[in-house]
């Protein structure tokens, strides 16, 4: 059952990603990107990562997509679409090479497969992992400073010259 | 949370506290020079805490997220010194953006906090977050002027930095997928006992190493991840350019040494493999940096390419660390000593450029003609730093090069040292061209080039450092060796 769902989601994800790259109209590309974020959230659900899926929808589908669309609306001459670059062919070659390399790596490596059943719900485990003993409390705190730096930066960058 | 471990983070915490004080004071205080003073005070307090911890035993704190060892403390001290000199050197520059001086100083301090955490981080997660903390602050600082070039610099730095972060994360994900751990020592335990005989048998580890090297390579600006350097260095405010070329690079080298040496330093074939990888990148990096630097007419771009070349020399040290398989510390301490001397030399060169360019309002080498008569002291200082960048006596550059190349020859990297020596000769051409223009050219005008006391103070500190490291290197070598001894070799 999960296999079928996964393959359908995977095919749709790849299709949406290709559409983002190939569509000339920036707005349609952005909408495809939103769709792509949704299908990724679906893949997270098939992997029992419920919290991650919700966060994906909230942040990417909810916030980032709005940001992208507003940015497009504020851009002048958007109807011209994305211009075709001179580096199209080299980019294609490099992209395909990278794809081949990553696929070869993923297929040929013997990954450790955990025999522990997936946790449900994951939120308690994530909370304990972030704030509990032996957890990632320090990176969380550093991330808080990171946000401070980002806010400072935003204030500086939107100032009048 | 282990509250008792907080006192081991005092250098970072105090500096962060001072950054917040600077932002708040900015609201009340009219006299903005006070903010620079408070920032310097913060750096001194933080340096004091760092010094106080020098003798303490090595431990990992916050569940092995940060390592408190001499290696990290050495780099923290270096970064604090660099940030202090940058703030002193910014005095003339900040008048260009009157209203946002508080944010400028605060961002410099916060990025220093990020880099200090980066040099101490002992876990892939904390490494990544610290990297982003220093990165975000530097993206903003690069575009601080808000003119066309500065904005372009900031945007290019942001976009390429984001790509580099993504590549780095992919590498980390592969390493994590293979080992199931994020802490560097745990990764080392797993990798050491892997039942494989070479990297080709294990494509995931190979790709992980390549992607990690690529992600960190952006930070130290080695080929082929150097494309951002000339544009960003040219467009960013000059003090920030100097900061990028010294502090950001030093932090990058620190994190590379820690990740590769601690997590991937055993078994020996693995160490030799990445040593060779860095050796090849090193040869390409210094050659490209030096050859392209020859044709530059803008001094900031020239120093940009020169810093790429210097990264190439530094990577000779990295290659030595890998090839030596941790058997002795000479290679690593050579790297640290080179970083020390590169920091004072490059900062000195950039501060002299700030002083001159700010007054003549041009970054073109051609406009430096006759500077020996218009501003003799500045010209002497710049000459000294350029001579040190070539590696001639009696400066720090010579000792640093001898030290790092000697270690490389010792471990069978003779070919790389030959490439490096040829490169040093090429570099003499474009460094000495600036010297020639300054001393032999006829001045365009008789007008003197005045500079503030803060600039002169920071410049003399740098020149003093260049000479001290060049004439009596013994005690500094001892410091560098003490700093690497903690890696139980």
Interface residues (C-beta under 8 A of the other chain):
Chain A: X101 X102 X104 X105 X106 X108 X109 X111 X112 X133 X134 X135 X136 X137 X138 X139 X142 X143 X145 X146 X148 X149 X150 X152 X153 X155 X156 X157 X159 X161
Chain B: X1 X16 X23 X62 X63 X65 X66 X99 X100 X103 X104 X106 X107 X110 X111 X113 X114 X117 X123 X125 X126 X128 X129 X130 X132 X133 X136 X137 X139 X140 X143 X144 X146 X147 X154 X174 X177 X178 X180 X202 X203 X204 X206 X207
